[in-house]
């Protein structure tokens, strides 16, 4: 980001995981780690501060998954209203003067290099307020959001999709191309999780072989 600006990580895991038969998506394994723990560790490695996990139906499981890490867990009391209600709960925990990396647990296979590229894009572009990673032209997550947008997010209904704000921001929305299919891999069903996990493992193995 710009000199003197700080970025908080908001790891979003407020839903009921109904399509996973009640098993929290935050606990789905990505390699040897639960998804939410991997996301938290990447955020910490990139020196995001604070790192905040927003939980709803499975707050105890999220607390257990990030145990031992300097991560705050915020319980979204209005999580049933929708994702934006959970985001609003997390915003209240972000210190004044911080921007936000918003990372839903639906996208647990994002690579550390993508987070770094988003942060670099924010540093380069002082006029942008919403930075979206793109892979092969498809927008995804996580997204980097300036604090100037927070009041607009706070004014939304709890069930209003966050993407409804994008047309109003116009040229302030910056698309950041990345070489990472994880930004587009939305793990919203068990079948998609299994497929995305296999693809992630194969990419990881190729990188290790190519060295």
GUFI-587969 format. One record per residue (C-alpha): x, y, z; residue in three letters. Coordinates in nm, 2 decimals. Example, Ala and Ser with C-alpha at 12.3 -4.5 7.8 and 13.67 -1.06 7.14 Angstrom:
{px:1.23&py:-0.45&pz:0.78&pake:ALA}
{px:1.37&py:-0.11&pz:0.71&pake:SER}
This chain:
{px:0.00&py:0.00&pz:0.00&pake:UNK}
{px:0.11&py:0.36&pz:0.02&pake:UNK}
{px:0.38&py:0.47&pz:0.26&pake:UNK}
{px:0.24&py:0.47&pz:0.61&pake:UNK}
{px:-0.07&py:0.27&pz:0.54&pake:UNK}
{px:-0.15&py:-0.06&pz:0.71&pake:UNK}
{px:-0.35&py:-0.35&pz:0.59&pake:UNK}
{px:-0.56&py:-0.58&pz:0.80&pake:UNK}
{px:-0.66&py:-0.93&pz:0.69&pake:UNK}
{px:-1.03&py:-1.02&pz:0.72&pake:UNK}
{px:-1.07&py:-1.39&pz:0.68&pake:UNK}
{px:-1.44&py:-1.46&pz:0.63&pake:UNK}
{px:-1.59&py:-1.78&pz:0.76&pake:UNK}
{px:-1.93&py:-1.69&pz:0.88&pake:UNK}
{px:-2.16&py:-1.93&pz:0.70&pake:UNK}
{px:-2.32&py:-2.26&pz:0.80&pake:UNK}
{px:-2.15&py:-2.47&pz:0.54&pake:UNK}
{px:-2.48&py:-2.63&pz:0.46&pake:UNK}
{px:-2.36&py:-2.78&pz:0.13&pake:UNK}
{px:-2.08&py:-2.95&pz:0.33&pake:UNK}
{px:-2.33&py:-3.13&pz:0.55&pake:UNK}
{px:-2.25&py:-2.90&pz:0.84&pake:UNK}
{px:-1.88&py:-2.95&pz:0.83&pake:UNK}
{px:-1.71&py:-2.61&pz:0.86&pake:UNK}
{px:-1.54&py:-2.50&pz:0.53&pake:UNK}
{px:-1.28&py:-2.34&pz:0.76&pake:UNK}
{px:-1.16&py:-2.69&pz:0.86&pake:UNK}
{px:-1.14&py:-2.84&pz:0.51&pake:UNK}
{px:-0.78&py:-2.95&pz:0.46&pake:UNK}
{px:-0.55&py:-2.77&pz:0.22&pake:UNK}
{px:-0.25&py:-2.99&pz:0.22&pake:UNK}
{px:-0.17&py:-3.05&pz:0.59&pake:UNK}
{px:-0.35&py:-2.75&pz:0.73&pake:UNK}
{px:-0.71&py:-2.64&pz:0.78&pake:UNK}
{px:-0.81&py:-2.39&pz:0.52&pake:UNK}
{px:-0.85&py:-2.10&pz:0.77&pake:UNK}
{px:-0.52&py:-2.17&pz:0.93&pake:UNK}
{px:-0.34&py:-2.17&pz:0.60&pake:UNK}
{px:-0.50&py:-1.84&pz:0.51&pake:UNK}
{px:-0.41&py:-1.69&pz:0.85&pake:UNK}
{px:-0.04&py:-1.80&pz:0.82&pake:UNK}
{px:-0.01&py:-1.66&pz:0.47&pake:UNK}
{px:-0.16&py:-1.33&pz:0.60&pake:UNK}
{px:0.09&py:-1.32&pz:0.89&pake:UNK}
{px:0.38&py:-1.41&pz:0.66&pake:UNK}
{px:0.29&py:-1.11&pz:0.44&pake:UNK}
{px:0.29&py:-0.89&pz:0.76&pake:UNK}
{px:-0.08&py:-0.80&pz:0.75&pake:UNK}
{px:-0.21&py:-0.67&pz:1.08&pake:UNK}
{px:-0.43&py:-0.74&pz:1.25&pake:UNK}
{px:-0.54&py:-1.08&pz:1.12&pake:UNK}
{px:-0.91&py:-1.12&pz:1.20&pake:UNK}
{px:-1.12&py:-1.43&pz:1.14&pake:UNK}
{px:-1.49&py:-1.37&pz:1.12&pake:UNK}
{px:-1.69&py:-1.67&pz:1.24&pake:UNK}
{px:-2.06&py:-1.74&pz:1.27&pake:UNK}
{px:-2.22&py:-2.09&pz:1.29&pake:UNK}
{px:-1.89&py:-2.26&pz:1.37&pake:UNK}
{px:-1.70&py:-2.01&pz:1.58&pake:UNK}
{px:-1.56&py:-2.27&pz:1.82&pake:UNK}
{px:-1.41&py:-2.47&pz:1.53&pake:UNK}
{px:-1.25&py:-2.15&pz:1.39&pake:UNK}
{px:-1.10&py:-2.06&pz:1.73&pake:UNK}
{px:-0.95&py:-2.41&pz:1.75&pake:UNK}
{px:-0.82&py:-2.40&pz:1.40&pake:UNK}
{px:-0.62&py:-2.08&pz:1.45&pake:UNK}
{px:-0.51&py:-2.17&pz:1.80&pake:UNK}
{px:-0.15&py:-2.05&pz:1.88&pake:UNK}
{px:-0.15&py:-1.79&pz:1.61&pake:UNK}
{px:-0.18&py:-1.41&pz:1.67&pake:UNK}
{px:-0.53&py:-1.41&pz:1.51&pake:UNK}
{px:-0.84&py:-1.24&pz:1.65&pake:UNK}
{px:-1.17&py:-1.43&pz:1.61&pake:UNK}
{px:-1.48&py:-1.21&pz:1.58&pake:UNK}
{px:-1.82&py:-1.37&pz:1.61&pake:UNK}
{px:-2.07&py:-1.23&pz:1.35&pake:UNK}
{px:-2.40&py:-1.23&pz:1.54&pake:UNK}
{px:-2.59&py:-1.15&pz:1.23&pake:UNK}
{px:-2.43&py:-1.41&pz:1.00&pake:UNK}
{px:-2.77&py:-1.56&pz:0.91&pake:UNK}
{px:-2.85&py:-1.23&pz:0.72&pake:UNK}
{px:-2.58&py:-1.29&pz:0.47&pake:UNK}
{px:-2.21&py:-1.25&pz:0.39&pake:UNK}
{px:-2.22&py:-0.87&pz:0.40&pake:UNK}
{px:-2.34&py:-0.89&pz:0.76&pake:UNK}
{px:-2.04&py:-1.10&pz:0.85&pake:UNK}
{px:-1.81&py:-0.85&pz:0.68&pake:UNK}
{px:-1.96&py:-0.57&pz:0.87&pake:UNK}
{px:-1.89&py:-0.75&pz:1.20&pake:UNK}
{px:-1.53&py:-0.78&pz:1.09&pake:UNK}
{px:-1.50&py:-0.42&pz:0.98&pake:UNK}
{px:-1.58&py:-0.31&pz:1.34&pake:UNK}
{px:-1.27&py:-0.49&pz:1.46&pake:UNK}
{px:-1.03&py:-0.32&pz:1.21&pake:UNK}
{px:-0.82&py:-0.04&pz:1.36&pake:UNK}
{px:-0.87&py:0.31&pz:1.23&pake:UNK}
{px:-0.64&py:0.39&pz:0.94&pake:UNK}
{px:-0.61&py:0.04&pz:0.81&pake:UNK}
{px:-0.71&py:-0.09&pz:0.47&pake:UNK}
{px:-0.84&py:-0.45&pz:0.43&pake:UNK}
{px:-0.76&py:-0.77&pz:0.25&pake:UNK}
{px:-1.09&py:-0.95&pz:0.24&pake:UNK}
{px:-1.04&py:-1.32&pz:0.20&pake:UNK}
{px:-1.34&py:-1.56&pz:0.21&pake:UNK}
{px:-1.28&py:-1.92&pz:0.31&pake:UNK}
{px:-1.45&py:-2.02&pz:-0.02&pake:UNK}
{px:-1.12&py:-1.95&pz:-0.19&pake:UNK}
{px:-0.87&py:-2.14&pz:0.03&pake:UNK}
{px:-0.63&py:-2.23&pz:-0.25&pake:UNK}
{px:-0.49&py:-1.88&pz:-0.32&pake:UNK}
{px:-0.11&py:-1.86&pz:-0.34&pake:UNK}
{px:0.10&py:-1.63&pz:-0.12&pake:UNK}
{px:0.24&py:-1.47&pz:-0.43&pake:UNK}
{px:-0.11&py:-1.35&pz:-0.52&pake:UNK}
{px:-0.15&py:-1.17&pz:-0.18&pake:UNK}
{px:0.18&py:-1.01&pz:-0.23&pake:UNK}
{px:0.09&py:-0.89&pz:-0.58&pake:UNK}
{px:-0.23&py:-0.73&pz:-0.45&pake:UNK}
{px:-0.04&py:-0.55&pz:-0.19&pake:UNK}
{px:0.21&py:-0.43&pz:-0.45&pake:UNK}
{px:-0.07&py:-0.31&pz:-0.67&pake:UNK}
{px:-0.21&py:-0.11&pz:-0.39&pake:UNK}
{px:0.13&py:0.05&pz:-0.33&pake:UNK}
{px:0.16&py:0.14&pz:-0.70&pake:UNK}
{px:-0.19&py:0.28&pz:-0.75&pake:UNK}
{px:-0.29&py:0.56&pz:-0.51&pake:UNK}
{px:-0.62&py:0.62&pz:-0.69&pake:UNK}
{px:-0.75&py:0.27&pz:-0.68&pake:UNK}
{px:-0.99&py:0.18&pz:-0.40&pake:UNK}
{px:-1.08&py:-0.18&pz:-0.48&pake:UNK}
{px:-0.82&py:-0.43&pz:-0.62&pake:UNK}
{px:-0.95&py:-0.75&pz:-0.77&pake:UNK}
{px:-0.72&py:-1.04&pz:-0.87&pake:UNK}
{px:-0.80&py:-1.18&pz:-1.21&pake:UNK}
{px:-0.70&py:-1.52&pz:-1.37&pake:UNK}
{px:-0.76&py:-1.56&pz:-1.74&pake:UNK}
{px:-0.99&py:-1.26&pz:-1.73&pake:UNK}
{px:-1.20&py:-1.40&pz:-1.44&pake:UNK}
{px:-1.22&py:-1.19&pz:-1.12&pake:UNK}
{px:-1.19&py:-1.35&pz:-0.79&pake:UNK}
{px:-1.07&py:-1.33&pz:-0.43&pake:UNK}
{px:-0.92&py:-1.21&pz:-0.20&pake:UNK}
{px:-0.98&py:-0.84&pz:-0.27&pake:UNK}
{px:-0.79&py:-0.54&pz:-0.14&pake:UNK}
{px:-1.02&py:-0.26&pz:-0.02&pake:UNK}
{px:-0.93&py:0.09&pz:0.09&pake:UNK}
{px:-1.07&py:0.21&pz:0.41&pake:UNK}
{px:-1.24&py:0.49&pz:0.22&pake:UNK}
{px:-1.49&py:0.23&pz:0.10&pake:UNK}
{px:-1.57&py:0.10&pz:0.45&pake:UNK}
{px:-1.86&py:0.34&pz:0.52&pake:UNK}
{px:-2.03&py:0.24&pz:0.20&pake:UNK}
{px:-2.00&py:-0.13&pz:0.30&pake:UNK}
{px:-2.14&py:-0.05&pz:0.65&pake:UNK}
{px:-2.44&py:0.11&pz:0.49&pake:UNK}
{px:-2.54&py:-0.20&pz:0.30&pake:UNK}
{px:-2.81&py:-0.45&pz:0.40&pake:UNK}
{px:-2.67&py:-0.76&pz:0.55&pake:UNK}
{px:-2.79&py:-0.97&pz:0.25&pake:UNK}
{px:-2.68&py:-0.73&pz:-0.02&pake:UNK}
{px:-2.40&py:-0.86&pz:-0.24&pake:UNK}
{px:-2.07&py:-0.67&pz:-0.20&pake:UNK}
{px:-2.02&py:-0.67&pz:-0.57&pake:UNK}
{px:-2.32&py:-0.44&pz:-0.61&pake:UNK}
{px:-2.08&py:-0.16&pz:-0.51&pake:UNK}
{px:-1.85&py:-0.21&pz:-0.80&pake:UNK}
{px:-2.04&py:-0.01&pz:-1.06&pake:UNK}
{px:-2.05&py:0.30&pz:-0.83&pake:UNK}
{px:-1.67&py:0.29&pz:-0.79&pake:UNK}
{px:-1.60&py:0.29&pz:-1.17&pake:UNK}
{px:-1.23&py:0.35&pz:-1.24&pake:UNK}
{px:-1.14&py:0.30&pz:-0.88&pake:UNK}
{px:-1.18&py:-0.07&pz:-0.93&pake:UNK}
{px:-0.84&py:-0.21&pz:-1.03&pake:UNK}
{px:-0.80&py:-0.55&pz:-1.19&pake:UNK}
{px:-0.47&py:-0.72&pz:-1.10&pake:UNK}
{px:-0.38&py:-1.01&pz:-1.33&pake:UNK}
{px:-0.22&py:-1.31&pz:-1.14&pake:UNK}
{px:-0.11&py:-1.65&pz:-1.24&pake:UNK}
{px:-0.32&py:-1.83&pz:-0.98&pake:UNK}
{px:-0.64&py:-2.03&pz:-1.06&pake:UNK}
{px:-0.70&py:-2.03&pz:-0.68&pake:UNK}
{px:-0.85&py:-1.69&pz:-0.70&pake:UNK}
{px:-1.13&py:-1.82&pz:-0.92&pake:UNK}
{px:-1.18&py:-2.16&pz:-0.76&pake:UNK}
{px:-1.49&py:-2.10&pz:-0.55&pake:UNK}
{px:-1.52&py:-2.39&pz:-0.32&pake:UNK}
{px:-1.90&py:-2.38&pz:-0.26&pake:UNK}
{px:-1.97&py:-2.75&pz:-0.29&pake:UNK}
{px:-1.79&py:-3.07&pz:-0.17&pake:UNK}
{px:-1.74&py:-3.17&pz:-0.54&pake:UNK}
{px:-1.57&py:-2.84&pz:-0.62&pake:UNK}
{px:-1.36&py:-2.86&pz:-0.32&pake:UNK}
{px:-1.23&py:-3.21&pz:-0.41&pake:UNK}
{px:-1.16&py:-3.10&pz:-0.77&pake:UNK}
{px:-0.99&py:-2.78&pz:-0.66&pake:UNK}
{px:-0.78&py:-2.95&pz:-0.40&pake:UNK}
{px:-0.65&py:-3.21&pz:-0.65&pake:UNK}
{px:-0.56&py:-2.93&pz:-0.90&pake:UNK}
{px:-0.38&py:-2.73&pz:-0.62&pake:UNK}
{px:-0.18&py:-3.04&pz:-0.52&pake:UNK}
{px:-0.08&py:-3.10&pz:-0.88&pake:UNK}
{px:0.03&py:-2.74&pz:-0.92&pake:UNK}
{px:0.23&py:-2.76&pz:-0.60&pake:UNK}
{px:0.40&py:-3.07&pz:-0.71&pake:UNK}
{px:0.49&py:-2.92&pz:-1.05&pake:UNK}
{px:0.64&py:-2.62&pz:-0.88&pake:UNK}
{px:0.85&py:-2.84&pz:-0.65&pake:UNK}
{px:0.98&py:-3.05&pz:-0.94&pake:UNK}
{px:1.06&py:-2.74&pz:-1.15&pake:UNK}
{px:1.23&py:-2.59&pz:-0.85&pake:UNK}
